[in-house]
Amino acid sequence: MTTTAPLARRLSVFDATVIGIGSMVGAGVFAAFAPAALAAGSGLLIGLAIAALVAWFNASASAQLAAVYPVAGGTYVYGRERLGPWWGFFAGWSFVVGKTASCAAMALICAAYIAPAGFEKLVGVLAVVVVTIVNLSGISRTAAATKVIVVIVVAVLIGVIVLALVAADSSTTSLAVQTEHAAPNAYGILQSAGILFFAFAGYARIATLGEEVRDPQRSIPRAIMAALAIAVVLYAAIGATLLTVLGPHELGISRAPISDLLSAAGWGDASALVAGTAALASLGALLALMAGIGRTTLAMARTRDLPQWLDAVHPRFSVPHRAELVVAALVIVIVLIADVRGAIAFSSFGVLLYYFVANVAAFTQPAAQRRVPRAVNIVGATACLLLVATIPPVGIIVGVIVVATGIPVRLLSHRQSRPVFTRGT
């Protein structure tokens, strides 16, 4: 039961769509293509298509549920309402802890592009602090900052694609020669899909902000599908360009694929622009991620699945300020002690579990609430479990352990929230 005032509905369809795009077109576009190409070889685009298809299944489930339950919390709320409290808790817990790790990865990727050697951790912490200040000032400020970041990042990426393709037209290098020694295999393609799915998962931010979108029954589904469609088109263009110009082998071993793309096009002196854009994209993703985690934390505190103290909305800025501050503190701790690869592997495990619950919850909805056939939900849930199998074993083991630690957290939170009677009550 909600005990705090509801969050203010200040976001339009356009605002929500941009927040979704900002969550997806983040550091993933600069970091995910190289390991995906290393796994899939010339089958990279097949892996991208699989990741996009799985994302569409999950987005369809989220859109269908969000139209009926337009409140903060996303799949945490859907799981509780459709499947029961423990289902919702595991979805919410997986999202909060998984995406907190993802926030740390975004902050570290941002720092990797712009920080002087030896100062990466410090710059990562400063990035978290700046983003937290923006989010605490209200969801309208979050949306406005995201719009600016998305426009700049998308414009730069389109410019890079155009320059690279123009250069490729005048080159004698052919894709057939480049892919000769990079034959794809089925497991490698699935592994690349799991890696690239990390870059698509941002549309969930729209659902977690469901309590702040105007006319949510119509706006949220539209924003989710529009943001996903735009991200798919942009990622497909980038992936095809990288394969055409660099080839799967060079792409797979690249540490900075977009920079290498510019160098191949004869614009190597623009590497500083790419570094700045990558850092900005990481900040945009971090901005939306932390906003979404704060809302899910608030929703879980409202039902006492997390400590009651987190159940608070700021009277002036209408944001879950305590939840935002706690999330920021946890992200800073992870930034100081973890590395990017470990954070991404664990995040992928949590996110796939989150969407598995979303698909199962959507499957239970009656015909009057349905937007897609139940078969879509079955395939979506199965695909989530299949992609989990491609995660490195360490990521799976850590994920299982962390999800299991949520059980005593929930039990303790419920125990502490029981009313205490004192004299005079």
N, C-alpha and C positions, 0 to 999 in steps of 0.2 A: 504494500500500500504506500502511495506517495505521501510523505510527511512534509516535504518542503514545497515552496511555491513552484509552479511549473516554470520552465525556461521560456523566454520570450520568443515568439515566432517572428523573426526578422529576416529570414532568408527567402529569396525568390527562387524560381526554378533555375535561373541563370547562375545565381550565387552557389546553389547546391551543386550544379554541374561543374562549375569551375573548381570547387573544393575537391570534387571527385577526380578531376583531371590533374590537379596539383598533387594529389596523393599518389597517382599512378605514374605521371611523367616526372618522377623524382630521380633519385640516385640510381634506380634500377636501370634506366636507359643508358647510363654511363658505366654501370658495373656488371650488369647481368649478361650482356651479349657475348663477352669473351668466354666465360666458363661454359655457357650454353653451346657455343660453337666448338669448344674443346670436346664436349661430350657427344654432340650430334654430327659434327663435320658438315658436309654439304646438306645434311638433313635439318639444318637449323630452322628453316622456314616451316618445315613440317612440325617441329617441336613448338614453334611459335603458334601455329594454327591450333595445335592440341591445347596449349595453354589458354589461348583465346576462347576456344570452345568450352573448356571447363569453366572459365571465368563467366561465360554467357549463361551456362547452366546455373551457376551459383548466383549470378546477378538476377536471373529470372526468379529464383526462389526468394531472394532478398526483397525484390520489388513487389512480389505478390504478398509477402508478409507485411512489408512496411505500409502498404495501402490499408491494411486492417489494424495495425498496431503502430500508429505514428507517434511514438514516444521515444525518449532517450534510452539508449541501451542496445538497439539492434537485435542481433540473434540471441543475446541474453534474455531479452523480453520474449522473443518468439518461442524460444525453447521452453521457458517457464509456462507460457500460456498454452502451448500446443502439446507439450510432452511431459511437463512436470518440473518441479523445482530443481532437482539434481541435474537434469539435462540442461536447463538454463544456466545453472551455476557452472558446469564444466565448459559450456560455450563461452560464457563471460570471463571465467578465470583464464581459459586458454587465450582469449583475445587480449586481456589486460597484460598478462605476463609475456605472451608472445610479442605483442606489439610494443611493449616497453623495451624489449630487447631490440626490436626493429628500430625504435627511436634512437637507441644508442648507436646502431649501425649507421643511420642517416647522419647523426652528428659526427661520427668518426670519418665517414666518407667526405662530408663537407670539409672537415679539417685537413684531410689528406690532400685535398686539391689546393688549399690556400695557406696552410700553416707553415711557418719555417720549421726546418728539421728540429726535432726535440720538443716542439711546442704543440704537437697534435692534440694531446689530451686537454691541454688548457683551452685551445681554440674550440674543441668539441664541447667542453663545459660552457664556454661563453655562448655558443650557438644555442644550447638548451635554455640558458638564462634569457637570451633575447626573445626566443620564441615564446617562452612562458609569459614574459611581460606583455607581448602582443595578445596572446590568448586571454590573459586575465583582464584586458581592457574591453572585452566584449566580442561576441561572435561576428558582429558587423566589421570590426577591425580585422579579425581573422580572415573574413571573406575578401575584404579590400586588399589586404597584403597578398593573399593568394592570387587574386586577379593580376596584380602587377607582375608577380613572379612567373605565372603561367604564360602571360603574353611574351615576356622576354625570353623565357626558355624555349617555347615553341617556335618563336621567330628565329632564334639562333639555330635550332635543329633543322628547320626547313632550309635556312641558308646554307648550312653544311651539306645537306643532301644535294641541293642544286649544284653547288660548287664541285662536289665530288663526282656527280654524274656527268657534268660538262667535261671534267678532266678525263673521265673514263671513256667518253666518246672519242677522244683524240689519242687514246692509248692503244697499243697493239696487244696488250694483255687480254686474254680471253678467260671467261669463267670456266670453260671446259678444261683448260690447262690447269687452272688454279684448283679445281676440285678433283683432279685426277687421283691424288693420293689421300683423299679424305672421304672415302665411301662411308655412308651412314649405316648404323645398325639400330635395331629396334630398341634395345635397352638405352642406348645413348640418346636416342630421340626422346624417349620418355623422361630420361634424366634432365634433358634440356628443357622439356616442358615444365618439370617441377621447378627448375631454376627460374624460368621466365614467368611462371605463375606468380612468383614473389613480386614481380614488377606490375602485375595486373590487379593485385588484391586491394587497391585503394578505394574502389567504389563502395566498400563497406562503410567508409567514413560518412557517406550520405545517410545511410540507414541509422547510424549511431547518433546523428544530429536530427533525427526525426521530430523531436519536440520543438525545434527551432525553425522549421520550414513552414511557410505559409501554404495553405490548401494542401496539406501533406498527402492526402489520398491520391491526388493526381500528380502533384509536383515531384514526390520522391521517386516513384517508378520511372517517370520521364527523365529525371536527372541521372538516375543510376544507369539507364540504358544509353543515354546520350553520351555520358562521360566515358563509358566503356567503348562505345563505337568510335569515338574520336581517338582514344588511346590505341585501339587496335589498328586503325589506319596509319597512325603516326609510327607505331612500332614496326608494322609491316614494311613501311617505306624505309625506315632506318635499317632494319635487318637485311632487306634486299640490297640496299646500297652498300652496306658493309661487306656482304658476300661478293658482290660484283667487283668492288674496288680492291679489297684486301684479300679476298679468298678465305676459305674456312681455316686453313692452317695458320696464316698470319693473324687472323682474327682471334683464333683460339689461344695464341700465346701473347696477345697484346695486353699490356697493362693499362692502356688508355686508348680504347678503340676509336673514340670520336676524334681525339687528337691525331692518331695515326691516319685516320681518314682525311683530315685536313692536310697532313703532310704529304700524303699520296696525291692530293689534288694540287700540290704546289703552294699551299697556304700554311706551311709549318710555323711561320712567325705569328700565327693567330692562336697559338696554343694557350696563351694567357687568357684569351677570350673564352676558350673551351673550359679552362680550369675555373674561371669565375662563374660560368654558366652552370657547370656541374655543382659547384658549391651552392649556388642560388637554388637549383632544382632540389638539392638535398634539404635546404632550409624550407622550401615549399612543402615537401613531403612531411618533414618533421612537424611543421605547423599544423597540418591537417591531422596527422597521426595523434599528436598529443591532445588535440581538441577532442578527437573521437574516444581516446582512452579515458579522458576525464569524464565524459558523458556516461560511458559504460560503468565506470567506477561509481558514479552518482547513482545510477539505476540499481546497482548491486547493493549499495549502502541503504537505499530506500527500503529494500526488502530484507535487510539485515544479513545478506550474504557476505557483506564486508562490514567493517566496524561502523557503528552508527554515527560516529563523529564526522565521517565523510559525507553524510547526508545534509549538505548545506549548499544553498544558492545565494550568491552575493546580491544584496538588495538593490544595489545601484547598477552593476554591470551585468547582472543576470547570467552569471557563469558559475559552474561548480568549483569555486575557488580553492577549497580545501583539497578536493580531489586533484585539481591541476597542480597544486604545490607538492603534494605527495608524489604524484607521478614524475614531476620534474626532479625531485630529490632522488628517486629510484633510478631514473635514466642517467643522472650524473654519476651515481655510484657505478653503474654498469660501464659507462664511458671510461671511468678511471681504472677498471679492473679487467675488462674483456677486450676481445678483438672482433673485427668485422665479420669474418667467416663464421665463427661460432655463433654470433648473434643472429646472422641470417638463417643458419640451419635450424636453430631452435625456433625462430620466428615462423618459419615455413611450417613446422610441425603444428604449432599452435593455431595458425590461420587455417590450415586444412581441416583440423578438427572442428574449428568454429563453423566453417562452411558445411561440413558434414552434418552438423546439427541443424543448420539452416535448411538443407535439402530434406532432411527427415521431417522437420516441422512443417515445411511447405507441403509435403506429401499428405499430411493429415488434414489439410484444409478442405472444407466442403466445396462442392461444385460452384456455388454462388460466389465464392471468393477466389476462384482459380483464374489464372491468366495463361497458364501453359498446362499441357497434359501431365498427369502423374509420372509418366515414363521419363519426362525430363528430370524430375526430382530423383528418380531411381538412378539414372545415368550419372547425374551430378554427384550424388552421394558415393557411388561406386568409384567414380573418377578421383574423388578426394582421397579415398583409401588407397587407390592405385598409386597416386603421386606421393603419398606418405612413404610408400615402399622405396622410392628413389632417393629419399633423404639419407645423407650419411648416417651410419649406425650410431655414432656418438650423439648426433642431433636427436635421433629417436629416443635413445636411452635417457638423455637429459630431459627431453620433453615429457616422457612418461613419469619421471621422478617429480618434476615440478608440478605437473597436473595432479599427481597424487598428494602433494603437500597441500593442495587446496582443500582437501577434505577436512583436516583439523582446523583450518582457517575458518571455514563455513560454520562448523560446529561451535567453535569458540565465539564467533561473532554472534550467533543466535543465543548462546548462553549468556553473554554479556548484555544483550539487549532486553532480557527479561526485566519487567518492572521491579524496582526496589521500593518497598514501602517503608516510609519513615514516619515519625511522629507528626501528626497534623494532617496526614493524607487521608 
